[in-house]
Amino acid sequence: MEAAETVSLSWVGCMQCKFCKFTSSSQETLLKHCRLRSWKWCTLALYSYRLYFSGISSDHQQRSLGDLQSIPDMYVPCLLRLYQAKREACGRKMEDLLDTLDEQTSDILSHRKTAAMKGLPIFVRDDATTFFLQCSATEPEDRALSGVSVAILTTIEDDDAPNVLDVAVVLEGAIVLHDMPDLCTAFAYLFGLLYAMNIDYPKQMAYTFEAIQTIFFELGSVHSQRTRSLKTKLSL
């Protein structure tokens, strides 16, 4: 999957899950497969795929699902340092994100992880307006998901007390995974699902997902200058 290509969802002919061999010509059936039966195993297979092509022994595949969730966490300190160094160049959204992080007084690690993931599309100049969604517990989810295909939805207690109640993964306008522990984990699972099911990345987040695929998960090679620049900065 290359970020430079057209990245709208496409369902042509008979679609096959990349790893578990499930096939269907129906978009609804394929998503049901993902939702009800095989999403854990598809994501686990993705990590096994990475182990195979990295030449790493797969003896520890039983714990690889947890490792998959933690891969983005490894980059949190480096990403936040980059954001701080480029906060003015990245504009108001990055400054607001980092100011909000500085104001946190509890659960700092969780807030740092969330800021690292929310700052990534800002840093690579993607548009996350319709990707990082938020609604209150009293707001119907259908309203928040109106017109949305791929997203991460955070449900908060209410606007005055923004305690997170749920983080969910959205595919084709429907919630397919609930109760994600944090935004990093939701992002990892969403990437795994898109990659394993051969679904193109959302166009407005193409560079973000290219970074996740090629830098975080080391799958394929970097194609865009934006992602190549990010990879170079992270290695310094």
C-alpha positions as CSV (number, residue, x, y, z in Angstrom):
1,M,0.0,0.0,0.0
2,E,1.6,3.2,-1.1
3,A,0.6,6.6,0.3
4,A,1.1,8.3,-3.0
5,E,-1.6,6.2,-4.7
6,T,-5.3,6.9,-4.6
7,V,-6.4,5.9,-1.1
8,S,-10.2,5.8,-1.1
9,L,-11.8,2.6,-0.1
10,S,-12.2,0.3,-3.0
11,W,-14.0,-3.1,-3.2
12,V,-13.6,-4.5,-6.7
13,G,-14.4,-8.2,-7.4
14,C,-13.6,-10.8,-4.8
15,M,-11.7,-9.4,-1.8
16,Q,-9.4,-11.6,0.2
17,C,-8.1,-11.1,3.7
18,K,-4.3,-10.9,3.2
19,F,-3.5,-13.5,5.9
20,C,-6.4,-15.8,6.9
21,K,-7.5,-16.6,3.3
22,F,-11.1,-15.5,3.9
23,T,-12.7,-14.2,0.7
24,S,-15.9,-12.4,-0.1
25,S,-17.3,-10.1,-2.9
26,S,-19.4,-8.4,-0.3
27,Q,-18.0,-5.4,1.6
28,E,-20.5,-6.0,4.4
29,T,-19.5,-9.7,4.8
30,L,-15.8,-8.8,4.8
31,L,-16.3,-6.3,7.6
32,K,-18.4,-8.8,9.5
33,H,-15.5,-11.2,9.2
34,C,-13.2,-8.6,10.6
35,R,-15.6,-7.6,13.3
36,L,-16.9,-10.9,14.6
37,R,-14.3,-13.5,14.0
38,S,-10.8,-12.8,12.8
39,W,-9.5,-9.3,13.6
40,K,-7.2,-10.5,16.4
41,W,-5.7,-13.3,14.2
42,C,-5.3,-11.0,11.2
43,T,-3.5,-8.5,13.3
44,L,-1.4,-11.3,14.9
45,A,-0.6,-12.5,11.3
46,L,0.5,-9.0,10.4
47,Y,3.1,-9.1,13.1
48,S,4.2,-12.7,12.1
49,Y,4.6,-11.3,8.6
50,R,6.9,-8.6,10.0
51,L,8.9,-11.2,12.0
52,Y,9.3,-13.4,8.9
53,F,10.6,-10.7,6.6
54,S,12.8,-9.3,9.3
55,G,14.5,-12.6,9.7
56,I,13.5,-12.8,13.4
57,S,12.6,-16.1,15.0
58,S,8.8,-16.5,15.5
59,D,9.2,-18.6,18.6
60,H,7.5,-15.8,20.6
61,Q,4.5,-15.3,18.4
62,Q,2.2,-16.0,21.4
63,R,3.1,-12.6,22.9
64,S,3.3,-10.7,19.6
65,L,-0.2,-9.2,19.9
66,G,1.0,-7.2,22.9
67,D,4.2,-6.3,21.2
68,L,2.2,-5.0,18.2
69,Q,0.3,-2.6,20.5
70,S,3.5,-1.3,22.1
71,I,5.5,-0.6,18.9
72,P,4.2,3.0,18.5
73,D,5.0,3.7,22.2
74,M,8.7,3.2,21.5
75,Y,8.6,6.4,19.4
76,V,6.7,8.6,21.8
77,P,9.7,10.4,23.4
78,C,11.4,11.1,20.0
79,L,8.1,12.3,18.4
80,L,7.4,14.7,21.3
81,R,10.9,16.1,21.1
82,L,10.4,16.7,17.4
83,Y,7.1,18.4,18.0
84,Q,8.6,20.7,20.6
85,A,11.5,21.7,18.3
86,K,9.1,22.4,15.4
87,R,6.0,23.7,17.3
88,E,6.0,27.2,15.7
89,A,6.7,25.9,12.2
90,C,3.8,23.3,12.6
91,G,1.4,26.1,13.5
92,R,-1.4,26.7,16.0
93,K,-2.7,23.1,16.1
94,M,0.7,21.8,17.3
95,E,1.1,24.6,19.8
96,D,-2.4,23.9,21.3
97,L,-1.7,20.2,21.4
98,L,1.6,20.7,23.3
99,D,0.1,23.4,25.6
100,T,-2.6,21.0,26.6
101,L,-0.1,18.3,27.3
102,D,1.9,20.7,29.5
103,E,-1.3,21.4,31.6
104,Q,-1.8,17.7,32.5
105,T,-1.1,16.8,36.1
106,S,-2.1,13.1,36.2
107,D,-1.8,10.0,34.0
108,I,1.1,11.8,32.2
109,L,2.3,8.7,30.3
110,S,-1.2,8.2,28.7
111,H,-1.4,11.9,27.8
112,R,2.1,11.8,26.2
113,K,1.1,8.8,24.1
114,T,-2.1,10.5,22.9
115,A,-0.2,13.7,22.1
116,A,2.4,11.8,20.1
117,M,-0.2,10.1,17.9
118,K,-2.4,13.3,17.5
119,G,0.7,15.3,16.6
120,L,1.8,12.9,13.9
121,P,-0.6,14.0,11.2
122,I,0.1,17.7,12.1
123,F,3.8,17.1,11.7
124,V,3.5,15.4,8.3
125,R,0.8,17.9,7.2
126,D,-2.1,15.6,6.9
127,D,-5.7,16.6,7.8
128,A,-7.0,14.7,10.9
129,T,-10.2,16.7,11.2
130,T,-12.5,13.8,10.2
131,F,-10.2,11.1,11.6
132,F,-9.8,11.9,15.3
133,L,-13.4,12.1,16.3
134,Q,-14.9,12.9,19.7
135,C,-18.3,12.7,21.1
136,S,-19.9,12.9,24.6
137,A,-21.6,9.9,26.2
138,T,-25.0,11.6,25.7
139,E,-24.4,12.2,22.0
140,P,-25.6,9.5,19.5
141,E,-22.6,7.8,17.9
142,D,-24.4,7.9,14.5
143,R,-24.2,11.7,14.5
144,A,-20.5,11.7,15.2
145,L,-19.8,9.1,12.5
146,S,-22.0,10.8,9.8
147,G,-20.1,10.8,6.5
148,V,-17.0,9.2,8.0
149,S,-15.4,6.1,6.6
150,V,-12.2,5.4,8.6
151,A,-11.6,7.0,12.0
152,I,-10.8,6.7,15.7
153,L,-13.7,7.8,18.0
154,T,-13.1,8.9,21.6
155,T,-16.2,9.0,23.8
156,I,-15.9,11.4,26.8
157,E,-18.1,11.7,29.9
158,D,-19.2,15.2,29.0
159,D,-17.8,18.5,27.7
160,D,-17.2,19.9,31.2
161,A,-15.5,16.8,32.5
162,P,-13.6,15.2,29.5
163,N,-12.9,11.9,31.1
164,V,-12.4,9.2,28.4
165,L,-15.0,6.5,28.5
166,D,-14.1,4.6,25.4
167,V,-11.8,4.6,22.4
168,A,-13.2,2.9,19.3
169,V,-12.0,1.9,15.8
170,V,-14.2,2.9,12.9
171,L,-14.3,1.2,9.5
172,E,-16.8,2.0,6.7
173,G,-18.7,4.2,9.0
174,A,-19.2,1.5,11.6
175,I,-17.5,0.8,15.0
176,V,-15.6,-2.5,14.7
177,L,-13.6,-2.4,17.9
178,H,-14.5,-1.0,21.2
179,D,-12.7,-0.5,24.6
180,M,-9.2,0.2,23.2
181,P,-7.0,1.2,26.2
182,D,-5.6,4.3,24.5
183,L,-5.2,6.1,21.2
184,C,-1.9,4.4,20.4
185,T,-3.4,0.9,20.7
186,A,-6.4,2.0,18.6
187,F,-4.1,3.3,15.9
188,A,-2.1,0.1,15.9
189,Y,-5.2,-2.1,15.5
190,L,-6.7,0.1,12.8
191,F,-3.4,0.0,10.8
192,G,-3.4,-3.8,11.2
193,L,-6.9,-4.1,9.9
194,L,-6.4,-1.9,6.9
195,Y,-3.2,-3.6,6.0
196,A,-4.4,-7.2,6.5
197,M,-7.7,-6.6,4.6
198,N,-6.0,-4.7,1.7
199,I,-8.0,-1.5,2.4
200,D,-6.4,1.7,1.1
201,Y,-5.5,4.3,3.7
202,P,-7.8,7.4,4.0
203,K,-6.5,10.0,1.6
204,Q,-6.3,12.8,4.1
205,M,-4.2,10.7,6.4
206,A,-2.0,9.0,3.8
207,Y,1.4,10.3,5.0
208,T,0.5,9.4,8.6
209,F,-0.3,5.8,7.7
210,E,2.8,5.6,5.5
211,A,4.9,6.6,8.5
212,I,3.2,4.0,10.7
213,Q,3.7,1.3,8.1
214,T,7.2,2.0,7.0
215,I,8.8,3.5,10.2
216,F,6.9,2.0,13.1
217,F,6.2,-1.4,11.7
218,E,9.0,-1.6,9.2
219,L,6.8,-2.9,6.4
220,G,7.9,-1.8,2.9
221,S,9.9,1.2,2.0
222,V,9.3,4.9,2.4
223,H,8.0,6.6,-0.8
224,S,7.2,10.2,0.1
225,Q,9.6,13.0,1.0
226,R,7.6,13.9,4.1
227,T,7.8,10.4,5.6
228,R,11.5,10.1,4.6
229,S,12.2,13.4,6.4
230,L,10.4,12.2,9.5
231,K,12.4,8.9,9.5
232,T,15.7,10.8,9.2
233,K,14.8,13.1,12.1
234,L,13.7,10.2,14.3
235,S,17.1,8.5,13.7
236,L,19.1,11.5,14.8
